[in-house]
Amino acid sequence: MRLSAMYCLSFVMLVGIAGVASTARAEEFKGQWKPLWDGKTFKGWHIIGVGTWTIEDGAIVGRKKAEEKEFGHLVSDGIYKDFVVRLKFKAVQGNSGFYFRVEEKGHSGISGFQAEIAPDANSGGLYETNGRAWVVQPPAELVKKAFKPGEWNEMVVSAKGGDITVWLNGVKTAEVKNDPGRLEGHFALQLHGGNDMLVMFKDIEILEPAVQ
């Protein structure tokens, strides 16, 4: 019981610190952040659906044409439960997202939560694909304050049980408590169907609670 309480407290502290100022305070967690992507290959990930994924200058680059109506995803081989993930993205064109706790549905389908990534007013929101649709759609003025058009942006997503929070460049853009959605699943990056797509990701890292 004592170890369980310590685990909960430690993870809550990590979530709070990572979310409030992930970049500024990352030094406090050297040796604990682990790469979700090795920066060089697609080892640990697999492609489903349409579109093209390449690795260029240390970044994952996704491209797709609007005439391709199907979706495309780059999906983690591993399954994850509770975590804090931070990543950098550049949304140049089209609608994308960082999926978590999702399951694959056929050739190009994904079901579950995504933290929205797009060059518009919705980045940082929470959307449930093949489910409730928008769960948290952030105010446009908040996204405008946080989002950097045409630049690298940092997103932090924390999930512990049903408590989920998203930060965009240090600004909290979405939060839910005791959410009834899936509690584990894959990560994935999205290429939206029917969009001309150009989106980039890099520095994808994870903190997971220590096993006690």
DRENKE-980310 format. One line per field, with one value per residue (C-alpha): residue number from 1; x, y, z; residue in three letters. Coordinates in Angstrom, 2 decimals. Example, Ala and Ser with C-alpha at 12.3 -4.5 7.8 and 13.67 -1.06 7.14 Angstrom:
num <- [1 | 2]
c1 <- [12.30 | 13.67]
c2 <- [-4.50 | -1.06]
c3 <- [7.80 | 7.14]
residuo <- [ALA | SER]
This chain:
num <- [1 | 2 | 3 | 4 | 5 | 6 | 7 | 8 | 9 | 10 | 11 | 12 | 13 | 14 | 15 | 16 | 17 | 18 | 19 | 20 | 21 | 22 | 23 | 24 | 25 | 26 | 27 | 28 | 29 | 30 | 31 | 32 | 33 | 34 | 35 | 36 | 37 | 38 | 39 | 40 | 41 | 42 | 43 | 44 | 45 | 46 | 47 | 48 | 49 | 50 | 51 | 52 | 53 | 54 | 55 | 56 | 57 | 58 | 59 | 60 | 61 | 62 | 63 | 64 | 65 | 66 | 67 | 68 | 69 | 70 | 71 | 72 | 73 | 74 | 75 | 76 | 77 | 78 | 79 | 80 | 81 | 82 | 83 | 84 | 85 | 86 | 87 | 88 | 89 | 90 | 91 | 92 | 93 | 94 | 95 | 96 | 97 | 98 | 99 | 100 | 101 | 102 | 103 | 104 | 105 | 106 | 107 | 108 | 109 | 110 | 111 | 112 | 113 | 114 | 115 | 116 | 117 | 118 | 119 | 120 | 121 | 122 | 123 | 124 | 125 | 126 | 127 | 128 | 129 | 130 | 131 | 132 | 133 | 134 | 135 | 136 | 137 | 138 | 139 | 140 | 141 | 142 | 143 | 144 | 145 | 146 | 147 | 148 | 149 | 150 | 151 | 152 | 153 | 154 | 155 | 156 | 157 | 158 | 159 | 160 | 161 | 162 | 163 | 164 | 165 | 166 | 167 | 168 | 169 | 170 | 171 | 172 | 173 | 174 | 175 | 176 | 177 | 178 | 179 | 180 | 181 | 182 | 183 | 184 | 185 | 186 | 187 | 188 | 189 | 190 | 191 | 192 | 193 | 194 | 195 | 196 | 197 | 198 | 199 | 200 | 201 | 202 | 203 | 204 | 205 | 206 | 207 | 208 | 209 | 210 | 211 | 212]
c1 <- [0.00 | 2.82 | 4.65 | 1.44 | 0.90 | 4.50 | 4.04 | 0.92 | 2.51 | 5.70 | 3.85 | 1.50 | 4.53 | 6.17 | 3.00 | 2.65 | 6.25 | 6.49 | 3.27 | 3.86 | 7.30 | 8.49 | 11.35 | 12.59 | 12.73 | 13.69 | 17.11 | 15.48 | 14.59 | 17.77 | 17.89 | 14.14 | 12.82 | 13.05 | 12.83 | 9.70 | 11.41 | 15.13 | 15.48 | 16.93 | 14.67 | 11.07 | 12.06 | 9.23 | 6.64 | 4.58 | 2.64 | -1.05 | -3.24 | -2.14 | 0.38 | 4.15 | 6.32 | 10.01 | 12.83 | 14.50 | 17.02 | 16.14 | 12.39 | 9.50 | 7.80 | 4.29 | 2.91 | -0.36 | -2.52 | -6.09 | -7.38 | -6.43 | -9.61 | -8.28 | -6.40 | -2.80 | -1.08 | 2.34 | 1.59 | 3.75 | 4.29 | 4.09 | 1.05 | 1.13 | -1.05 | -0.09 | 2.51 | 3.74 | 4.78 | 6.44 | 7.14 | 7.81 | 5.71 | 5.48 | 2.03 | 2.59 | -0.48 | -3.48 | -4.98 | -2.93 | -2.81 | -0.93 | -2.97 | -2.69 | -4.31 | -5.75 | -6.57 | -6.20 | -9.36 | -8.58 | -6.26 | -6.25 | -8.52 | -7.71 | -10.11 | -9.38 | -8.08 | -5.93 | -4.40 | -5.22 | -2.40 | -3.28 | -2.34 | -5.61 | -7.53 | -7.93 | -4.37 | -4.11 | -7.72 | -8.88 | -10.78 | -12.02 | -11.92 | -14.69 | -16.17 | -17.42 | -15.70 | -14.70 | -14.28 | -12.42 | -12.31 | -10.10 | -11.11 | -9.62 | -8.10 | -6.26 | -4.78 | -3.80 | -1.89 | -0.07 | 0.42 | 3.40 | 2.41 | 5.11 | 7.45 | 8.29 | 5.77 | 6.08 | 3.16 | 2.98 | 0.27 | -0.18 | -2.52 | -3.02 | -6.13 | -9.00 | -7.18 | -5.78 | -4.15 | -2.65 | -0.23 | 0.83 | 4.03 | 3.44 | -0.22 | -2.85 | -5.26 | -7.34 | -8.09 | -10.51 | -11.00 | -12.24 | -12.72 | -14.51 | -12.34 | -9.71 | -6.99 | -4.27 | -3.28 | -0.91 | 0.49 | 0.05 | 0.70 | -2.00 | -2.37 | -5.98 | -8.05 | -8.97 | -6.25 | -3.07 | -0.67 | 2.75 | 3.47 | 6.69 | 7.50 | 10.70 | 12.07 | 9.29 | 9.94 | 8.07 | 8.03 | 6.34 | 5.68 | 8.33 | 7.39 | 7.26]
c2 <- [0.00 | 2.36 | 1.65 | 2.18 | 5.57 | 6.57 | 5.51 | 7.65 | 10.69 | 10.41 | 10.11 | 13.00 | 15.16 | 14.19 | 14.98 | 18.37 | 19.40 | 18.08 | 19.80 | 23.18 | 23.66 | 20.57 | 22.16 | 24.50 | 21.82 | 18.74 | 18.81 | 17.58 | 14.30 | 13.39 | 9.65 | 9.28 | 10.61 | 7.86 | 8.26 | 6.89 | 7.33 | 6.78 | 9.75 | 7.66 | 4.73 | 3.56 | 0.78 | 0.29 | 1.85 | 0.64 | 2.35 | 1.80 | 3.47 | 5.94 | 8.76 | 8.84 | 8.87 | 9.75 | 10.72 | 14.00 | 16.00 | 14.20 | 14.55 | 12.33 | 13.94 | 12.96 | 13.85 | 13.07 | 14.37 | 15.55 | 13.14 | 10.29 | 10.08 | 7.34 | 8.20 | 7.30 | 6.63 | 5.86 | 3.58 | 2.48 | -1.26 | -0.98 | -0.51 | 2.08 | 2.92 | 5.84 | 8.29 | 11.79 | 12.31 | 15.38 | 16.01 | 18.77 | 19.23 | 21.55 | 21.68 | 23.14 | 21.90 | 19.75 | 18.14 | 15.81 | 14.62 | 12.72 | 9.63 | 7.75 | 4.69 | 3.78 | 0.49 | -0.28 | -0.83 | -2.44 | -1.18 | 2.53 | 2.95 | 4.12 | 4.40 | 6.47 | 9.80 | 12.26 | 15.55 | 17.71 | 19.05 | 21.44 | 24.88 | 26.34 | 27.16 | 23.60 | 22.52 | 21.19 | 20.00 | 16.46 | 14.52 | 10.93 | 9.28 | 6.75 | 7.84 | 11.10 | 13.43 | 16.63 | 16.05 | 19.33 | 21.92 | 24.73 | 28.39 | 29.87 | 32.78 | 30.38 | 28.43 | 31.67 | 32.63 | 29.30 | 28.12 | 29.20 | 29.06 | 27.66 | 26.96 | 24.02 | 23.71 | 21.60 | 19.45 | 17.62 | 15.02 | 13.41 | 10.51 | 8.75 | 6.67 | 8.82 | 12.11 | 13.58 | 16.96 | 18.59 | 21.52 | 23.44 | 25.44 | 25.51 | 26.59 | 24.13 | 23.66 | 20.65 | 18.69 | 15.94 | 14.15 | 10.59 | 10.15 | 6.89 | 6.25 | 3.56 | 3.20 | 1.69 | 1.33 | 2.44 | 5.86 | 7.09 | 10.07 | 11.02 | 12.02 | 13.13 | 11.80 | 14.30 | 16.78 | 17.94 | 17.07 | 18.24 | 17.67 | 17.02 | 15.46 | 15.14 | 14.70 | 12.30 | 11.22 | 9.48 | 9.33 | 6.29 | 5.59 | 3.49 | -0.10 | -0.69]
c3 <- [0.00 | 0.88 | -2.40 | -4.36 | -2.72 | -3.47 | -7.13 | -7.50 | -5.87 | -7.92 | -11.20 | -10.41 | -9.64 | -12.94 | -14.87 | -13.22 | -13.75 | -17.29 | -18.27 | -16.68 | -18.17 | -19.99 | -21.88 | -19.17 | -16.50 | -18.50 | -16.84 | -13.62 | -15.35 | -17.21 | -17.56 | -17.15 | -20.46 | -23.07 | -26.85 | -28.50 | -31.85 | -32.45 | -34.84 | -37.67 | -38.59 | -38.29 | -35.89 | -33.40 | -35.72 | -38.68 | -41.47 | -42.24 | -44.85 | -47.51 | -47.73 | -47.51 | -44.39 | -44.67 | -42.34 | -43.24 | -41.21 | -37.99 | -38.38 | -39.44 | -42.44 | -43.56 | -46.98 | -48.75 | -51.61 | -51.14 | -53.78 | -51.44 | -49.35 | -47.08 | -43.90 | -43.20 | -39.87 | -38.47 | -35.51 | -32.59 | -32.30 | -28.52 | -26.31 | -23.52 | -20.55 | -18.25 | -19.53 | -20.21 | -23.84 | -25.27 | -28.93 | -31.41 | -34.53 | -37.49 | -39.12 | -42.57 | -44.41 | -43.57 | -40.48 | -38.32 | -34.74 | -32.07 | -31.18 | -27.91 | -26.34 | -29.73 | -31.45 | -35.13 | -37.17 | -40.50 | -43.23 | -42.39 | -39.41 | -35.90 | -32.97 | -29.89 | -28.63 | -30.49 | -29.48 | -32.49 | -34.66 | -37.48 | -38.83 | -37.52 | -34.36 | -33.09 | -32.28 | -28.74 | -28.54 | -27.75 | -30.40 | -30.23 | -33.64 | -34.30 | -30.99 | -29.46 | -31.97 | -30.13 | -26.41 | -25.77 | -28.55 | -27.27 | -27.66 | -30.83 | -28.93 | -26.60 | -29.52 | -31.24 | -28.11 | -27.90 | -31.50 | -33.64 | -37.33 | -39.60 | -36.68 | -34.46 | -31.63 | -28.48 | -27.33 | -24.00 | -23.36 | -19.95 | -19.24 | -15.92 | -15.65 | -16.91 | -16.31 | -19.55 | -20.15 | -23.24 | -23.28 | -26.38 | -25.96 | -22.19 | -22.44 | -21.20 | -24.12 | -23.01 | -19.85 | -18.86 | -15.55 | -15.09 | -18.81 | -19.76 | -22.84 | -23.46 | -20.84 | -23.03 | -26.65 | -29.38 | -30.23 | -33.80 | -36.07 | -38.56 | -42.22 | -42.63 | -45.52 | -48.22 | -47.22 | -48.91 | -46.11 | -44.98 | -41.30 | -39.37 | -35.99 | -33.97 | -30.43 | -29.41 | -25.80 | -23.00 | -19.22 | -17.70 | -14.01 | -12.34 | -11.62 | -7.86]
residuo <- [MET | ARG | LEU | SER | ALA | MET | TYR | CYS | LEU | SER | PHE | VAL | MET | LEU | VAL | GLY | ILE | ALA | GLY | VAL | ALA | SER | THR | ALA | ARG | ALA | GLU | GLU | PHE | LYS | GLY | GLN | TRP | LYS | PRO | LEU | TRP | ASP | GLY | LYS | THR | PHE | LYS | GLY | TRP | HIS | ILE | ILE | GLY | VAL | GLY | THR | TRP | THR | ILE | GLU | ASP | GLY | ALA | ILE | VAL | GLY | ARG | LYS | LYS | ALA | GLU | GLU | LYS | GLU | PHE | GLY | HIS | LEU | VAL | SER | ASP | GLY | ILE | TYR | LYS | ASP | PHE | VAL | VAL | ARG | LEU | LYS | PHE | LYS | ALA | VAL | GLN | GLY | ASN | SER | GLY | PHE | TYR | PHE | ARG | VAL | GLU | GLU | LYS | GLY | HIS | SER | GLY | ILE | SER | GLY | PHE | GLN | ALA | GLU | ILE | ALA | PRO | ASP | ALA | ASN | SER | GLY | GLY | LEU | TYR | GLU | THR | ASN | GLY | ARG | ALA | TRP | VAL | VAL | GLN | PRO | PRO | ALA | GLU | LEU | VAL | LYS | LYS | ALA | PHE | LYS | PRO | GLY | GLU | TRP | ASN | GLU | MET | VAL | VAL | SER | ALA | LYS | GLY | GLY | ASP | ILE | THR | VAL | TRP | LEU | ASN | GLY | VAL | LYS | THR | ALA | GLU | VAL | LYS | ASN | ASP | PRO | GLY | ARG | LEU | GLU | GLY | HIS | PHE | ALA | LEU | GLN | LEU | HIS | GLY | GLY | ASN | ASP | MET | LEU | VAL | MET | PHE | LYS | ASP | ILE | GLU | ILE | LEU | GLU | PRO | ALA | VAL | GLN]
